[in-house]
């Protein structure tokens, strides 16, 4: 992903997923792509940005906390989380923040 998400005027929410990967690649790329496609279908999804250079950071944007909760509890997403814990991530942190102001160039 190499584009900046086009979000609406604030307020909205950001889910910031910061991670360190293991050396296991099996199935990761496919699952990551599936999660982006699935997230795009979820009510309240606004966009996503992702970067990796050793440390991985994915920020997804959502209309409200209810939409974030529904995404967290999505059955396929729960399975991806399980596999992430089991084999793909050595460490991760998830942060949820309310975006109150943004500006662009």
N, C-alpha and C positions, 0 to 999 in steps of 0.2 A: 504494500500500500504506500503510495507516495503522493497523496494529495491531502489537502487540508479539508476537513469536514465543513460543509456549509450548514451552519446551525442557525436557528431563528434568533430573534432578539431575546435576551435573557428576561426572566430567569429560566434556567433549565438545569439539569444535573449531569455531572461527569462521573463515570466509574473509571478509575485509574488502576490498571492492573500492571504492576511492576514485577518482573520475574527474572530468575536466573535458571537457565536450562540445564538439564543433564546432558550427557552425550548420546542419549537414546533418540534416534530420529524416527524409528518405526511408527508410521501412522500419524505423526505430528502435523506435517504439512497439510495433509488431507483434512484432518480434524480442524485445524485452524481455519482453513478455507470454508469448511462446512459451518463453523460457528459464526463466521461473518455473514454468510448467506442466510443462516437461520435468524440471526439477530435482526437483519434487515426486514424480516417478515413480522417481527414482533410489534405489537401496538406500543407506541411511545418512543420507538427508536428514531434517533435524529441523525446519527452518523458515527463514524469510527476513524481513528488515526492510529497508526502503529509504526514502531521503529525498533530495530535491534542492532546493537553494536556491542556484543557481550551481554549487556543488560538489556532486557526487553521491556518495552513500555507500550501498552495498548490503552487508549482512552476511548471509551464509548460514551455517547451523549444520549440523554433520555429526557422525556418531558417531565417525569415526576418519579417519586419514590415507589409508587405502586407498579409502574412499568419496569423499574429495576428489579423489584421483588419477583414479578412474573418471569422475567428473564432468568434470574438466579435459579428459579424453581422449574424451568423448562426441562422436560425429561432428557432430551438429547444433551442439553447443556450440563445437567447433573452428571451424565455419563462422562462427558469431556472433563469435568472437574475431577471425577474419580480417577480417570486415567492420568490426568496431570499430576495429582498427588502421588500416584503409584509409580510413574515412570518418566514423565517429561520435565518436571520442575524440581530443582534442588532447593529452591526457596521462592516465595512470592509474597506480595502484600497487595491487598485490594483496598482502595480508598474511595469513598463516595463524597463528592463535594457539590455544593450548590454554586452554579455560575451566576453571579449577580451582575457582571459587567464583562463585555468583550469588545475588542476593536481589532481592525485588520488593516493591512497595507497591501 
